[in-house]
């Protein structure tokens, strides 16, 4: 049998850290990157006698996420204790939600190579994050940093509706985009504030019964998730084809070797011995509370995309790229306010900016320059102060050492040559050096003109005004 004879079933549990200023059950700050154990208090360190108090903003953000993903919002919800021991979980239990989550029965639509597909969301619930173990290579042990303990999370659990790595990536990107737009999470994957547990199983086509699933934990890179899913699908098929049985277990993905390794048996719900947290009151939400959040939801990606198609006449493809990230979309809108040239800003974002982001594996939120600087770059090209080829060099500088484009071109001596005498001098020099191109042009080979302009740009290190060059070459060639 080949892989064609198998059906893949994938479900995701996505964890997003909420952008609240304080933790879920205490008033400690949630700033990323602080010195270890400097953002802790007796509550998040689980000292005896301390009591948690629920941060109301966490509930608001979770409801926002539920409404933006078409969920039903529960009027009566509660917190539960999920019991397990791990060194960076000081209470030896996590405060989560079991049978009464805040949000249920939602969905989002994704674009796949076979068209639109609806992915159902089982639930969204709130919980607190664990601390972090820093492995000390020199000392040979591990150190616990509890700064992250108590940082609020929402867990978004999908139904097993995904069928391959492409659909998973589309789902994760769409969900990330929604959470960014409603401003409940910064979704910085490199900081672990948006990560996924991936559940994969395979079954022979035609089988009704689901195969045994494995879970790959805490994955925070689209590339790694895609590679891990493809590897795990093939591994499970090989196990079944060899007459073996897939074990229900939790796996760790190793990016270097490109393989999954077993960490432990996968727990079922009963292993966590859930029970209602006796220190926290039930969460009761009024219709007015939910309606107020719904009426104040920011513009979502689909709505913004539609607006761009109508207002700026963008193509469907370009609008998809720009609205895929709130940070790209905001950059686009604010740069237009500066330069009033939507077409040019669009072209910069979908071509050069997107290319650099892909090459550097940088998230749009990490773009170091602002919309004002991008807008000014467009103005400099529109005014003829620099050519578009110099503009590309300026953009690279903006990524490496952001400052005003005017400063960059003065510092580098990149101001465009638009003085007629200087341009004519270059044109005559290039024509003299390329007699064959003159002959070719006069014999109807139009490409010869492009070659001559290219040579002149090379001669001036990209600083000559290309429109003036073109005009002057035509004038000289007509003589």
N, C-alpha and C positions, 0 to 999 in steps of 0.2 A: 504493500500500500504506500501511496505517496502522501505528502502534506495536503494535496488536493482533496483527499478523502476524509479530511477532518474539518470540524467546525471549531473556531476559536471563540471563547466566551470571556469577556474582560469586564470587570467592574472596578471602580476607583473610589478611594476614600481620600479626599483632598483636604489638607489642613492649611488654613490661612490665618496668619497672625493678624489680629485686629489692630488698627492704628490708634488705639486709645492712649492717652497720656500716662495712665496708671494701670496697674495690673487688675486682674479680674476680681480678686477678693481682698485686696489691701491697697494702700495709696503709694506703693513704691513705683518709681518711674520705669518705663519700658524701653528706654533708649538703647539702641544696638551698639555694641562695641565698647561698653564701659569696662573699666578694670574689674577683674573677677570679684564677685561677692561684695560689690559696692552698692548694689541696688536691691538690698534685701532687708527684711524686718522679721520679727518673731512670727508673723502670720505666714509669710511665704517660706520661712525656714521650718515651719511646722513645730514650733516650740509648744510644749504642753500648756494647756489652759488658754491658748489663743483661739479666736473665733473668726471665721470668714464673714465678710459682708459683700454682697453682690454689687458690682459696678453697673449702674443702670445703663451706661453708654454701651456696654457689651450687648445687652438685650436689644437696644435700639439698632445697633449695627447688624446683629444677626437677623432681625426682622427685615431690615433693608435688603440684605442679601436674599432672604426668602422671597420677598416681593419682586425683586429684580429677576428671579429665576422661576417665577410663576408658581410658587409654593402656596399651600394653605397655611395660614398662621394660627398656631394653637392659642386659644384663650386661656387655657389652664396647662401649665407646664411645671416642671420641678427639676431639681438637681439630684444626681445620684452619685454614690461612691463606687468607683470601679477599682477593685482591689488587686494590686499586683506589687511585687517588690522589685525595685530597681534602685541602684545607688544614688541616682540623681532625682529620685522622687521621694523627698524626705518624709512625707506622711505615710508612705507605703500604700497609698491609694491616690487615684486621680479623681477630681470632682468633674463629672461629665453629666450626660443625660442618657437615660436608658429607654424607657417605654413611653415617655412623654416629651419628645423633642419640641423645640420651638416652631420648627417649620417641617412640613411634610408634603409629599406628592407634587413635586414640581417638575420642570423640564427646561432644557435649552435646545435650540436648533443649531446644528452644525452644517457646514458645507463640506461634502466629501466628493471624491471623483465621480460618484454615482448620483450626485445631486444632494438636496437637503435631507437631513435625517434628524429625528427628534430623539434626544437622549433623556430618559426619565431620571429624576432625582428623587431618591427614596426619602431623604431627610437632611436637615441641617440642624446641628445642635451645637451648644456652647460647651467649652471645657477649658481647663487650664493646661498650659504647656509644662513639660518637665524641665529640669535644669540641664546641665551639659557636663559631660565627662571630658576632661582634657587629659589625653594620655601622655605621660611624662616619660619620654624615651630614655633620658639620662637616669632618672630615679628608678625606672623600671616599674612604676605604678601608675595610678590615675588620680587626677585631682578633680574635685567637684566644684563647679561654678553654678551658683543658684540664681544668678541674675535673671535667667530666662524662666525660672520656676514661677508659675503664677501669671505669666504673660497670657492674655486671653486669645483663645483660638475659636474659630468655627470649623467644624468638620462637615464636609459636604459629601454625602454618600450617594453614589449613582446606582441605578439598577444595572444588572449585567447586560447592557444593551450594546456594548462596543465589541467590534469584531476583528479589529486589526490595529497595528501601531499608528497608522495614518489617522484613523478615527479618534484614537486616544489623544494624539497631539492636537487635532482640531478642537476637541472637547476642552482640553486643558487650556489652550490659548483663548478660546471663547470665554470660558469661566474666569480666567485671569483678567481679561479685558473688562468684563462686567464688574468685577470687584474693584478694579481701578477706577472705573467711571463713577461708581456710587461712593467712592472714597472711604471704604471701610478697611481696606488693607493696601499697603504699598506693593505687595506681591513681589518683593525683591527676592528672587529665587536664590541668588548667590548668598543671601543672608539667612536663608532658611525660612523666610516668612511666607513662602508658597511652596508646598511640597506635597507629594502624592504617595499613597500606598497603592500598589498595583496588584490586583487579584487576577490571576490567569488560570484558565482551565481549558482543556481540549476534549472533544468527544467525536466519535465517528459520525459522519453525516447520516441523518435519519434516526439517530438515538434520541430518545426523549429525556433520559436521565442526564443531569449535568455531571461532568467529570470532576475529579478531585482538584481543588484549587490550591495554588501556592500564592503566597503574598510576598511582594518585594517592598521593603519598608523605606520610608523617608527619602524618596527620590526627588531631586530639585534641579534637574536639567532635562530639557526636552530631548536633547541628543541621547543622553544616557537612558532615558525612559524608552525611547524607540529601540535602541540597541538591545536593552534588557528584555523587552517584550519579544522581539524577534528570536533572541537566543532561547528564552524560556519556552516558547511555542515549540521550537525544534527539539529541545531537550525532552519535553514531555512526550512528544510524538515518538521519539527514539525509544524512550522507556517502554511505552505501550507496544510498539512494534517488536521489541525484544522480549515480549512476554512478561514484562515487569509491571509494577503498580506504582502510580504516582502517589507520593506521600503528601498529606496535608501538613505543610510546614512554612515557617517564615524564612525568607531567603535574604541574603545580602548580595547586592550587585557589585562586582569589582570592575571598574572602568578600564583598568590597565590590562587585565587578562581577558576581558570581554566575557566573563562567565558569572553564573550565580553560585553562591555557596550557602549551605544550610546554617542557620543560626540556632533555631529551636523549633519544636513542634508548634504548629499554629493553634492558638487558643480558640475555644468557642465561648459564646457569651456566658455559659454557666461557670466557666473557669474563673471569671472575674468576680463572681459572688456579688453582683450589683444589689444595692439596697438604697432607699431614699436617704439623702444626707440630712441627719437630724438637726444640724446647726443652721440650715438655710430654710427660709420660708418658701412656700410655693410661689410660682411666678404667674400672676393673673393679669391679663391684658384686656383693656376695654376696646370696643369697636372704634371709639373716637381716637384712641392712641394709635391704633394700626392705620386708620384712615389718614391721620395727620402725617405719618411717615410716608404713606403711599403718595399723598398729594405733593410732598416735598422731595420726591426722588429726582436726582439730576437726570439730564438727558442720557439715554442709554446708547450703546454703540449702533444698534440697528437704526434708531431714529436719526442719529447724527449722520450715518452713511446716506440715508435717504435725502437728508437736507443737502449734503455735499453734491449728490447727483443732480439735484434741482438748482441749487444756488450757484454752484461753481462749475457745473457741467463736467464733472469728473467722470472718467470711465468707471464701470463697475469694479474692475480690477484695482485701479488706483484708490478708489474710495475704500475698498476692503483693506488694502495695505495700511492706509493712513488711520482708519478708525479701529484697526486691530489693537492699538494701544492708545490709552487716554493721553499719554505723554507725547506721542507723535501727533495726535490730533490737536492737542493744545498748542504744540509748537507750530503747526500748520496755521491755525486760526490767528494766533497772536502775531506771527510773522507777516501775515496778510495785512493786519492792522498797520504795520510799519511801512510796508512797501506797496500795498494795493496792487499786487500782481499774483493772483492765485495760481495761475498756470505755472509761473516760474518756481514758486515755493513748492508746488506739487511735484514738479520735475526734480528738484533737488532732493526732496524726501524719498521719492520712490526709486531714484537711481543712486546717486552717490552716497547719501546718508544711509540708506538701507544696505548698500553694499558694504560700507565700513562697519556697520553694526553686525552684519553677518560674519565678516572676516574676523572681527575681534571678539565675537560671541558676547557682545555688549547688549544689555537691556536698554530700551529707549529711555528709561528713567535715569540712566547713567550718562546720557548725552551731556558733555561738560559746558556747552555754550547755550545761550538763551535765544529766545525768539527774536529779540531786538537785534542781536548780532547777525542772525540769519537774514532778517529783513533788510538790514543795512548792506549785506553782501549782494543781495538782489538789486538794490538801488544802485550800487557802484557799477554793476554790469549794465543795467538799463541806461545809466548816464554815459556809458562808454569810458568810464575812468579805468576799468580793467576789462580784459577779455574774459569769455567764459572759461577758457583753458587756464588762465591765471586764477579765476574763481575756484577752480578745483583745487589748486594749490593752497588757496586761502582756507578752504574748508578743512583740508588736512591739518593746517595750523590751528584751526579752531578746535579740532578734536584733541590736538596734542598740547596746546598752550592757549586756552581761550582768552581773547581780548577783542577790542573793537577791530573790525576788518580794515578801517582806515589806518590804524596803527601798524597792522601787519604789512600792508602794501608800501607804506612809507619806509618802514624798517628794512624791508627786503628789496626795495627799489623796483616794485612791480607795477608802477603806474603806467597805463597804456600809452603808447606813442600814437598820437592823433594829429601830429603836426604834418601838414602836406609835404613840405620839403623833405623831412626825414623819411616819410613813407616812400616818396618817389625815389629817393636815393637807394633804398633797399630794393625796390621793384626793379630798377635798372640793373643793379648788381646781380640780382637773381636771374634776370633775363639773359644777361651777358654770359653767365655761367652755365646756362641750360639751353643752348640753341636748338637741340633736338626737340625739346618740349614746345618751342615756338612752332617748329615745322609740324609736329603732331597736332597741335591745336588748329593750325591753318588747314590741316587735312581732315578736320572734323572730329578729332578725338577730344571731346570735352573734358575728359579726365585729366588732361594735361594742365588745365587751369587749376584744378584742385591740388595737383602736385606742386605747381609754382607757388601757390598761396602757402602751402605747407612748408616749403623751403624758406619762404620769407618769415614765417612764424618761427621757424627754427633759428634763423639768422638773428631774430630780435628776442630770442628766448621767450616767445609767446606774448611779447608786450605790444606788438603792432595791432592797430585796430583792424580786425578782419574784414569789416565791410568796406573800409577805405582801401585796403589791399586789393580786394576783389574788383572794385570799381576802377582802380588805377591800372591793374593788369589788363583789364578789358580795353581800357583806353589805349594803352601802349601796343597791345596785340592787334588792335584795329588799324594802326598806322601802317 
